[in-house]
Amino acid sequence: MAIRTPDSPRLPQPGWRVTGFASIGLGAGLFSADAPFVVLAAAFIPAVASMVVIARQATRAPRPAEPARQAVEELSRTR
């Protein structure tokens, strides 16, 4: 049984996630190909920037703990 809350947590924008994963994949491929360190650093910079933006958005998002706790309490009363 799934519990639905009125205030669902926000996921980061898909663009930031795609940018982060793509640059990590590019950096891993370049690392496997023995690319110079400067090229590796340039490939990983967008991944680090994406992680910072995602973490910043996550800390600013409202916490859904209160509605979830109320839903759990309602379920426990009915059993």
NORUR-V712985 format. One record per helix or strand of 3 or more residues. SS is the DSSP state (@ for helix, = for strand). FROM is the first residue (numbers start at 1). LEN is the number of residues. If there is no record, write none. Layout:
ss = [SS SS]
from = [FROM FROM]
len = [LEN LEN]
This chain:
ss = [@ @ @]
from = [14 37 65]
len = [19 24 14]
